[in-house]
Amino acid sequence: DCDWGIKTPKNLYFGRLIAHSSRNIIDTYTLKKRKYLSTTSMDTELALVTANLTHAAPGKLFYDPFVGTGSFLIAGAHFGAYTMGSDIDGRAVRGKDGLNILTNFQQYNLVDKYLDSFLADLTNSPLRDTSRLLDGIICDPPYGVREGLKVLGSKDGSGKEVRYLNGQPAHLQDHYLPPKRPYSFEAMLGDILAFAAETLVQGGRLGLWMPTANEGQGELEVPRHPCLELVSVCVQGFNKWSRRLLTYRRLRDEEVKDDQPIRKNKTSMGSTANDLNAFRKRYFEGFKGPPPAKEEQGDQP
């Protein structure tokens, strides 16, 4: 019982401070004060949680293949990691009105943790031709709801020759927009895991956000890869859909089992945005009606 008028305490309790919660850093990096951002910039707290679960730390190299305005890079740099990114949209990388990703690193005095960003998509990344050098990959890939997903290239495979504009190669000019072709959402998830398996060091981690309908509404299965161990699944729920933060660990070579299948969501076929993205189709249907029937999946190469 509490006796507020007591002059001499009845008991004294001693404790030891183990750690602070560090919740103040959410205000430090809040989007409300950030100089360069867009409508798709990842929430500060979620970006920090993602970097933490992916074990961002001093001396590590982290990469975001869908860098946008660099929210995940800022979070990784906060924990001491060196960061770099890429994006299919050169406008996001180059910035606007003198503001870009580097501006944010300057704002938080983290410039020494930012290597650079470049124009590429996951299926045409120059990092695929390198050895395994990444300690972490953190990303929130596009969901393809507002517009269909795209990758670099043309539908018929043409357009690879150099084109000139005003006597100069078009692809070297600031406002160049490369040709793009439709891309399946399910194929993108599989490509992200394959890329992580190729480029992560042993023990490296992948932090991936994936949208899905809620249980019973046609949810997507969590993708798997024999070289990656799923270590955690965090869920952010909305109304009829949610998104999951999937964290994978790159297995050591001796841990990889050759007989383990690659689990992919069935790749959508077709040419329209809805045909290529089952989640987008369900989203615009309001998740009404029965969910699509699940098909038995065998081992996939």
Secondary structure, 3 states (H helix, E strand, C coil): CCCCCCCCCCCCCCCCCCCCCCCHHHHHCCHHHCCCCCCCCCCHHHHHHHHHHCCCCCCCEEEECCCCCCHHHHHHHHCCCEEEEEECCHHHHHCECCECHHHHHHHCCCHHHEEEEEECCHHHCHHHHCCCCEEEEEECCCCCCCCCCEEECCCCCCCCCCCEECCEEHHHCCCCCCCEEECCHHHHHHHHHHHHHHHEEEEEEEEEEEEEECCCCCCCCCCCECCEEEEEEEEEECCCEEEEEEEEEECCHHHCCCCCCCCCCCCCCCCCCCCCCHHHHHHHCCCCCCCCCCCCCCCCC
